[in-house]
Structures are given as C-alpha cells and as structure tokens.
C-alpha cells in the first residue's frame, strides 16, 4: 500500500492537493483537502476489471462551482433544519436559509467548501489521511467555536473508514456525514436503477412536501420504502406515490434498527459487475438519495443524467434539533464527539 500527494490547484493563493491512497490489490481512492471530497474510487469488479465507482467533478474548478456535494464532508449539520432555526438553552439561533425557506447541509459555506489542513500516516495494511479544520462561533449561524478532525482510512479489504472527531467551547448541534455518489457499474453514463438495495430499517421519518420531518415515524412495510429485503431501485421509484413524487424519487431518512457495528446497516448490489457496497455505522439514521436532480450537472466525463448515482448518508435525523423525541444531535460544551462509518466495496458470488 502507499499514499501520494499531487497538486490539485489553488484557491485564493492557497495550494489544494489530491491524495491517492492505494492498497495492495491496486485499488485506489483519491481525496482532496478541499471539502474533504472523495474524488474517485477505482475498484475491481467480478471480472477483475477496474472502474471508478464515484461521481464527481473533472477538476478543482468544477468543485469550486456549486455542485451537489459530490463526495464531500457535510456539516455543521447534514440534511435539513426547518426554517434554519433551532433553540439552544433558551436562545434561538438563525442559520443561513440556503435551500429557502430551510437550511441544508451546513449552509452556503459549510465544511464542503473549506480548505482542510492535512496529515498522513500508515499503520499495518492501511493508510490514513487526517483532515482538520475549525468552525468559528456563529459561522453560518451555529453557536460555539468547533474544532474538527476527519480521518479517512483505506484498507486492503477495500474499506473506506471515516472517523469524525469534534469539540466545541459552547453547546451546539452537530450532524456530520459524507456525500459520496456511487455508481457500482463504473459507467457514469448508466443509471443506477438496476442497483439492488437493502436497508435494515423498519421505520422512516415521515416528511412534509419540503422534506422536513413531521416528527412521526412510520413503518416501511407495505410501502415503496420497504428495503428490508433487496429491491432494485427501478422496481418502485416511478410508482404513483406522493412519498416518491415529492422528491422525484428516493430522498428519505431511514431509522436504522438496533445493530452491532460489525453488521452492515445497508447493502447495494449490482448484478452485471458483481460489485457490492456495504455500509457500517454507529449513527441512528441513513438517507437514501437516488440522484434525482443530477440532470445536466457537469461531471468527470461530461454531464450527468438523473439517477446517475446514489447516496447512503449516515446521519442523525433531519431537523433533529426541533424534534425532542429524535435522538439528540446536541454536542455539549467541551464534550468530545466521535462517530464512525465504513463503506466497503467487494464482489459477491452469482
């Protein structure tokens, strides 16, 4: 295994780098310290062919333009906060309404747009890129000065291990995730509708027509959101169902069943290539997004079409700061935050 660093461009005179992490099987992941974006993941299929299974921009200039958060670290709060407001210790904080009238993915200048400091180190059969940054008090409206570290570790088992560390000098809210768009076919001109998805979730958070949770948890059984067994995305995505039509496909938070960390909470299979994605997490929820609004977005090999990629974002529930019964996303003053998610790609037998 090895890790290398190359220049990726400049932002306001500051150098931005692209790091390549390679395992002993020749599989590679590329990550830039701009936004902590996972730029590519070249991995084997059942026939020992290599392909890049991630969507992304062609270069740094593409990422500097507004893009749909390709591969980025998302924070301070991933997903939506209703009307960009929440109460913390009796004080109401107003966040940037960057998806009017709501707040999305940390605001106009979230963690996805920061130039992160970096370090690299190796241990055994794995390499780690460690990224650090700060978020000052009231940045995008959030309380507290936040110190943040994200470790990306790539292993010989073709796992991307993501560890999040944070600490604040005031009580605040935090919800960190990664926004990789996967296409296990390795062909960005193919859609992901033939991918088969399984999610260990008996219920989901009901949402209104702006995708803000109502506070009600509903069973997936008997609905188009039932992925307790494998279903192709195409099987129900175009059904005449208000649950799907409001988002033009899947963009829903699933409440994960209780599980030990060493069992995957979600799996995706692609039969033609034999690739399989497994997701492990300590988070209470996962957002399935089917790339519904990718039409015309510039990518590595030209514009993407709708449903060119899917996301499985491990997370706290959307709008948790405004729903007391939801698992708490509060980070107390001087408390140490830690969370871990693993994305593993391998092949499965026919």
Secondary structure as UniProt FT lines:
FT   STRAND          2..11
FT   TURN            12..13
FT   STRAND          14..22
FT   TURN            24..25
FT   STRAND          28..32
FT   TURN            35..36
FT   STRAND          38..44
FT   TURN            46..47
FT   STRAND          50..52
FT   HELIX           60..64
FT   TURN            70..71
FT   STRAND          73..74
FT   STRAND          80..81
FT   HELIX           82..84
FT   STRAND          85..88
FT   TURN            89..90
FT   STRAND          91..94
FT   TURN            100..101
FT   STRAND          102..104
FT   TURN            105..106
FT   TURN            108..109
FT   HELIX           111..113
FT   STRAND          117..123
FT   TURN            124..125
FT   STRAND          126..135
FT   TURN            137..138
FT   HELIX           139..141
FT   STRAND          146..155
FT   TURN            156..157
FT   STRAND          159..168
FT   STRAND          172..173
FT   STRAND          177..178
FT   TURN            184..185
FT   TURN            188..189
FT   TURN            193..194
FT   STRAND          196..199
FT   STRAND          203..207
FT   TURN            209..210
FT   STRAND          213..219
FT   TURN            221..222
FT   TURN            224..225
FT   STRAND          231..232
FT   HELIX           233..235
FT   TURN            236..238
FT   HELIX           242..245
FT   TURN            246..248
FT   STRAND          251..255
FT   TURN            261..262
FT   STRAND          266..270
FT   TURN            271..274
FT   STRAND          275..281
FT   STRAND          285..289
FT   TURN            292..293
FT   TURN            295..296
FT   STRAND          298..299
FT   TURN            300..301
FT   STRAND          302..303
FT   TURN            306..307
FT   STRAND          310..315
FT   TURN            318..319
FT   HELIX           320..322
FT   TURN            324..325
FT   STRAND          330..331
FT   TURN            333..334
FT   STRAND          337..347
//
